Amino acid sequence: MRILGVVIVLTITACFMPITAMAFHGPDDARCASCHTPHNAKADLVPLWNGAVTKSTFTLYSSQTIDAAMGQPDGASKLCFACHDGAITSSHGIGTNLTINHPVSFVYDSSLATQDGFLKDPLTATVVTGGTIDEDLLDTNHKLQCTSCHEIHNTPFKKYPYYTKGVVYDDEPGGDTKTLCRQCHLK
């Protein structure tokens, strides 16, 4: 019941917001309807979800140095791959081969940080947004997802759409690519 109340409040709020505040600035200047709809939304997914959910099977990232238990994308990452698996359009697709991409949908906890030795403790390490890694970057299951780094709603730069929670890139004013990685990685 509480979720329904939140959805109603968000919908009413959105109706009174100027259209520029509702828009995100992606490469196609797409609008909310790319992912959300006020009618006939899929009720078991994020509020007002309009998109499909990927049915692809992915070739996962692997490395001799990775200590995380890897599995197929889930949570928010599964929603992202609804478009980015390459099934709908290759221009927005990462594809199903994730072997060269940063791994997603794995539990990032203190145990993993200790075992790995090159990761910061997510319960104590703070990030540029002010909270800890666990509070500001991980989902409710303590998993790292696409949305841990990619911010789809409030991106300040058109050149790098959907990047990233408070971090700018090296060719933007004050940017440093390493800042993004060093939010979680020690080196």
N, C-alpha and C positions, 0 to 999 in steps of 0.2 A: 504494500500500500504506500509505503514511504517513497519508493521509486516512482510510482505513478504521480505522486505529488510533485516530485522534483521535475519530472518530464513536463507536467502541466505548467509549472512556474517558468521553466526554460522556454517553453513554447510561447507563453504569453509575453515574456520578456523580449524574445526575438521579434515578435510582431511589432513592438514599439521601438526597436532599434533602427537607426538609419541603415540603409542598405550597405553603405561603405563599412560600417562596423561589423556587419555580418559576413562580409566577403573575406576570403583569404586570398592571398596574392601568389598564386602558383604560376607556372609557366603559361597556362592557358587562361589565367585570371578566372578560374572556375569558381563556382559558388557553392554554398552549403548543400545544394541538391545533389551534388556529385556523390555525397556520402549519406546525407540525411533527408528524410521526408516527413512531413507532418501527418501524412495519411498512409495507411497500409504498411507501416514499418514492421520490421521483423522484431517482435516483442522480446525475444530471448537474447538479443544482442544489445550493443550500446544504444543509448537513447536515440530513437527515431532513425535507426540504421536503414539506409536505402539500398545499399550495395549487396552484391552477392558475397558468398564466402568461398574462398578457393577450395577446390577439390583436388588440387594437384598434389603429387607426392614429390618431395624435394630431396635432392642430393645434398646432404648436410655438410657444413664446415667440419673439417677434421684436421688435426695437427697432433704431432707427437707431444707437444707441450700443453695441450688443453686438458684441464682437469675436470671441467664441467660435464655433467651427463647431458648428452645432446638427444633431442627428439624433434619430431616434426613441428613446424611453427604452430603456435596456439595463441589464444588471447587476442590482443590487439594486432599482433603480427599477422595472424591469420586473416584479419580484416584487411590489413594493408596489402597482403598478397592477393586479395580478390582482384585487384587491378595489376599489381606489380609482378605477378607470376608469368606474364607474357601471354596468357590465354586470351585476353580481350584485345590487347594491342601491344605490339612489340615496342612502340615508342615510349611507353611508360613501364615496360617490363624489365625486371631484373632477371626474370626467368626462374627456372626451377633448380638450377645448379647454384647452390649457395656456398660452394667450396672456397670461393675467393672473397666472400662477404663476411662481415662481422657476424658471429653466431648470435642467434636470438632464441627466445623461449626456453632459456635455461635458468635454473635457480642460482641466484647470486647472493650468497650469504657469507657469514663470518667464517664458516668452515671451509668454503671454497677459497676465500681469500687467503686463509692460513695455508691450505694445501698447495695453492698455486705459488705463493710467495711474491708475486709481482702485481697483485691486486690489492686495492685499499679495502679496509674493512667497511662494508656498506652501512653498518650501524653507527659508526663513529666519524667516518670521513665526510666532510661537508663539500658541497658542490657550489658552483657560481650562483645558483638560484637561492642559496641560503640554508637549505635543509641538508639532511644527510643523503647519501646515495639511495638508501632504502626508502626514505620519505619522498624524495623528489624525482627519482629516476626509475624505480622498479614498480611493477604492478602489485596488486594486492596479494598475489601469491609469491612475492619476492623474486619475480622473474624479470630478466632483462628482455625487453621487447623492442620492436622498431621505434615505438613511441618513447623509449628511454632517451634517445638522442634526437629523433626527428619530431619537430613541433609543427603540426599541420595547421593549427588555428592562429598562431600569433607570430608568424615569421616576419622579421623586419627587412629581409633582403630578398629582392626578386631574383638576384643572380643565383642564390643558393636556396631554392624553395624548400620549406619544411625543415631547415636546419636552424637552429638546434637550441635547446633549452639554455638560453643566456650566453651562448658562446658564438663569437664571430670568427670568420676565417681570415687567413693571412693576407688576402688582398682586399679586405674590407678595413675601414679605419679602425686601428687598434686591434686588429685581428691576429690570431696565432692558432694555426691548425692544431698544434700539440695540446692546446688547452682542452679541447674536446676529449681527446684520448686520456689525458691525465686527470680527468675527473674520477676515473676508476682505476687506471693503470699507474703504477709507480714509475715506470719508464717505458 
